């Protein structure tokens, strides 16, 4: 086992006499009432945050004072420990990487720095945590920005902000309204070879304007931008500007607006792209507008504007919270908790500096890790569904960088960390206990259920439906009352129907009078009139039947259960519309339950029991009996109530206005509901639980992953 350089070479490392280069300068920056220090590299224009302890150490390193002497002064009257030495070496390594340290010629500093970098895990393996990105500086744009600044200065007025809000809000509303059309366009055109070429060109265009937003915001408030270049991000040329001078702005809101400027530009471009897409006919211009909208919108919402990834949104959040180095310090805080409370290292140093940071570290560290993992796997699966090899490589990189590399570092820490000397057995005990607990959790059978939804069905003879169309004008029987077969329940009014009946009655009287006159004079005419009168009488009889149907009668004997009786009066009822039900004590109802394809096999072959409950009705859960199931899948729901358009569980095809066509096959099951003193009316939603054989978490996760791969990749 290789021992750390901090033990083997400290006598040499401690004698290093570095100092900051002459082109650096310090600036004090208070955050949450605590002083931080900003180191300005005037040669590159970059800025770096340092805590008070790091600042004090660097001020002592003047090229004549050795590292060991500086640490001894800071630790006095005690002696510097290994943790203090390790932190100091990591600090010097960071400055060395940024070319901010000067070291006297003839020293062996380069070899020592390189050896410490390799043994502290900051070598080539650490590069796996970042995508392939190469920066190519081009020129200093500061003078050009200064000359063109008057052209864009009006954009930094509050009225421009209001206009931006109006445009982006309108675009957001239109995007929601046109969601179906946008989805169809993306499915049909996004991965077309010609469109991929447009996308390859539009991405740098959007990103270039994004970077100009940062640059002009910095110049507007007096900052400098001394570097503009091209970054090859996975071989795609993306413009960038060196915007770190904004970190020196003492006003928090200026730093926030500089960070948000690029996001605002992207959202504006996405809004304009949507407007063009809605205005032009299909073709290259429409495809380009869609690509700009996609790049600007998705980038702003999922990546650049998302604070869980270390892009613009992250720096905006860090400035709003006044927590410098939020991401790295959140990771260090989790490491501190593990060292202090799991490994029992009382000397572990907490990264907490100011009040209120603990909660943000806990929330941000966990949320950012989960989001990076989820978004990386999601993108990899999507790409693999279109380009299998590329997606597989991307998924491998995500797993390697987000899971395997941290595990490797943990193993290296347990094997070689000098802070565990004398406590290494406890570290292995904690690791073994954690693995054992995880294994027990994964291998313990737990209750396994499939949750589904259905709609209640009653025998047709027990359902109260409107036999005609009209407005409910009177409730003839109160809700919950007992009624007999044929009892009038409601009265509807249909003014057009009644007007038609009156017109027909008047026409009948007219034809009757004409018939009586014709019988005395013209037998042929009277025969024709008699035929017309007979036809009219049939029409009148039909109208009368429709008028009689405006009185809804009970189809059975029992207790009346009206559907929403409080607002029934005055509501228009279509012919055949469900108005309520007749509840008969001891009567048995059924429900049609829909199960997704992924759960259908378990429901069919491994169902031990079935339970159902009525949403919003406390204590309504009861055991039910499974009656039948459909042997094949279908793309139609028994009721739109079960689809996502009506807050159901099943994803429906947005192209179907009825809301009953599903995106994926579903299987339908019939269950028998036992007699109940009170149940919701037919057509209401019911929640069903299919209980299966207990299953381990490992088996459950494996099945879910397998189903995901089958659905996405067909493997």
Protein Blocks (a to p, Z undefined) as FASTA:
>chain_A
ZZdfklmmmmmmmmpccdddfkbccddddeehiacdddddfknopacdddfklmmmmmmm
nojacfklmmmmmmpcbdcdfklmmmmmmmmmmmmmnopaccdehiaklmmmmmmmmmno
pamklmmmpccdddddfbdcklmmmmmmmmmmmmmpfklmmmmmmmmmmmmmmmmmmmmm
mmmmmmmmmmgmklmmmmmmmmmmmmmmmmmmmmmmmmmnopacfbdcdddeehiacddd
dfklmmmpmblklmmmmmmmmmmmmmmmmmmmmmmmmmmccdjklmmmmmmmmmmmmmmm
mmmmmmkbccfklmmmmmmnopghklmmmmmmmmmmmmmmmnopakbccfbfbghklmmm
mmmmmmmmmmmmmmmmmmmmmmmmmmmmlmmmmmmmmmmmmmmmmmmmmmmmmmmomklg
oplmmmmmmmmmmmmmmmmmmmpccdddddddddddddfklpccdfbdcddfbdfbdghi
acdehiafbdcddfklmmmmmmmmmmmmmmmmmmmmmmmmommlmmmmmmmmmmmmmmmm
mmmmmmmmmpccdfbecddddehkllmgopacdehiafbdcddehiacdddddddfklmm
mmmmmcfbdcdddehiahkaccdddfbdcfbdcfbdfbfklpmklopabdcdfklmnopa
cfbdcddddddddddfbdcdehiacddddddddddfklmmmmmmmmmmmmmnoZZ
